Every structure is written in C-alpha cells, then in structure tokens.
Amino acid sequence: GKRTTKKKNRKCFSSVLNFSLMTEVTKPGPLSAPILTKTVQRSHFLCATLQVDCVLSKRHLTSSLIKCLSHSESFLVWFCSGCGRLLEALTRQLFEMEKVFLQHMRGTMVLVPEPLHFLLPEPNGLVTVVFPRDLPDKELEAQRRELHKQFELPDDKPYFRRANTFHFPNEPYKDGYLRNPHAVLTHPALDNGKVYLVQGIYSYHHYMQDRMDDNGWGCAYRSLQTICSWFKQQGYVERCVPTHKEIQQALVDVGDKQASFVGSRQWIGSIEVQAVLDQLLGVTSKIMFVSQGSKLASKGRELANHFLSEGTPVMIGGGVLAHTILGVAWSETTGEIRYLILDPHYTGAEDLQVITDKGWCGWKGPDFWDQTAYYNLCLPQRPRVI
C-alpha cells in the first residue's frame, strides 16, 4: 500500500521553468574585430532638423483590426501591426528626404526637405510628397509633372502646389476666415435634377471684415475677394487676396477709373471685377448679360456647364446688389432651378451656424432675384496649368 501512495505523489509534482523571451533587434554579422582607419581630409558636416510627418490610412487600420478580431487575435497584435505600418512609412519618408537632399545639393548649399500631404481624387486618396522647403512652386514644375504621370492626373489643374496641401479637419485657419460654408447645407431635391457646385476651397468674405466698414457699398468688392481666395487656395496664384484699396488702384492702373477713385466708397460691378481679375491675377472671365431677373431661370444649362468645366465662384451684379453664386441645382427635363448663394452683405461674426441658419449662405429660388432688374454675371475661367 505504501508503494502505491508514493507513485501517486510523484505524479502530482510538476516542473516550473523560468525563462525570458528575447527578441533579436540586430542582424547577424561577421565575428571579425572592427578595424578603424583615419583619413585626414577636409569635410563638411551638416546639422539640420528634419520634420518627419506621416499619415496612416484609417481604412487600412480598420481593416487590419477587423482581420485580427476575426482570427481571435488580440488588440496588441493590431497595435503592433499599426506600429509596423508607421515604421514603414517613416522609413520611406526618410529615403525620400535623402533623395531631395542629394537632388538639390549645390556645392555646400543644401535645401531642407519638407513632407506635404495632398488629397487626390479616388482611388489615390491622401498621399505624402517630399519637396525642398525653400524652393518656390514655379521651380518645381518638372517634379509636379512626374507626379501627375505617376498618379494619372490631368495636366490642366494643380494638385501638388503648396496651396493644395491637405487641411486636416478641426485644424483652424490662421487668417480667421470661414472656408466653404456651403458644405454643411442639404441639397435641394428637384425632379430629375442634378447639383453643380464650385470645385475646391474658397474663403467667405463679407461686409465689415478686416476692420473695414464697407457696409452699403462694398458687396462687389467682397464677392471679388471670395473669387480671388478661390484662385489662391487652388494654387493657381500666389498673390494674397487684394484689399479694397488694391482693387481700386488696379482699376486706376488699367485706365477704368480716375486717381480720385482710390480711397472712395464707390460701387463696382461685374465689368470692374473682370478687369481686376485680369490685372491682378492674370485671370480672364466671361460676362453673361441678362436683361431681366426673370430670365435668369433660363440660364441653368450655361451655369451648370460653367461649374462642370471651370468650377469657379460666379459674381453676379448689375442694377442691384452683388452676390456670389456657388452652384446650381437644375433639372434639364423640367427647367426647374435653385441657386446656391453666398451673400457678402452679412455683417456679423464668423459663426457658421448663424450664416447658414439665417440664409447668408443658402439655396435660393428664382424669386430671389429682382424680376425687372438687369444682371451681369462674371464667370472667371481657370488657367490650364499644373
């Protein structure tokens, strides 16, 4: 009986093995001792701070998380996978920075590389490109052409200028202007209707901004400023949005106004807007004349084609106040139309909810226009450049 008890007791004992799990972080190499050599020569050393900025696709991270969960893998596995993707992106970016360093090195002068993010049409999405920081856009045209070929983009529209860099959501703009307030609006529903909108980003310019009291006379100036902001933020021009005085001086320079016009509170119209765009930005415009506001409803096709091909904001003025047209909802079968209006007569703060709730930016019907007044529409044409 005693032997049996001892055998049973032996089976109850288990061995405990203590161990440490190590991960190899270096690669195998030769076992030979290192050899140091000294070379006496002149050398140049560069010390520069590199801005490394990588973006990971939420879509890829989400898909990898779903994959981990479907295979009963832990959150740690998914986290490590994300870190691996980040490391790969950082490595690629450092290699691209090295290329930029070497490509633009002139003797002892080097240009510090800068990573920039650009949002391209699908399926490309958000991409990162490294450019030399202090080189202006006009000297990077060859690189942009290569990028257009690489991503199969049209060669008549900028995608890789500094003004095209992606602005992340909830990141405030330094100038304080609202961007694209129309983006929060719901499109009108028309029978067999389509919506044609401004393409790209603009800033909303209106009365009383910039410590300038132009209430009652500056609406066309503000509409012009909104148009100029569009050309700047799409990368077509580098010039800042002109002030009232600069607009007036441009009209004097082209011979449209007398010198006394500068500093005055005189109105301008669509023809003057056309002249200023040409003088200051080198942008040409078409003028559409409508003899009565009641006939604007028949211009749906022309306006739809403009927003499809040019995509620029349209200034409308004439015998009455000026406004900016940002798009149209138009039914080719019924002729029914709605206009997306940005109103420069707003005098309040940059409050998006107030601006949209009160109709300062909103969809309007044909009865919005004075049915008996004449109108001139200035339709800016975008340059075909990259």
Buried (B, 14 or more C-beta within 10 A) or exposed (E): EEEEEEEEEEEEEEEEEEEEEEEEEEEEEEEEEEEEEEEEEEEEEEEEEEEEBBBBEEEEBEEBBEEBEEEEBEEEBBEEBBEEBBEEBEEEBBEBBEEBBEEBEEEEEBBBBBBBBBBBEEEBEBBBBBBBBEBEBEEBEEBBEEBBEEBEBEEEBBBBBBBBBBEEEEEEEEEEBBBBBBEEBEBBEBEEBEBBBBBBBBBBBBBBBBEBEBEEBBBBBBBBBBBBBBBBBBBBBEEEBBEBEBBBBBBBEBEBBEEEBBEEEEBBBBBBBBBBBBBBBEBEBBEBEBEBBBBBBEBBEEBBEBBEEBBBBBBBBBEBBBBBBBBBBBBEEEEBBBBBBBBBBBEEEBBBEEBBEEEBBBBBEBEBBBEEBBBBBBBBBBBEEB
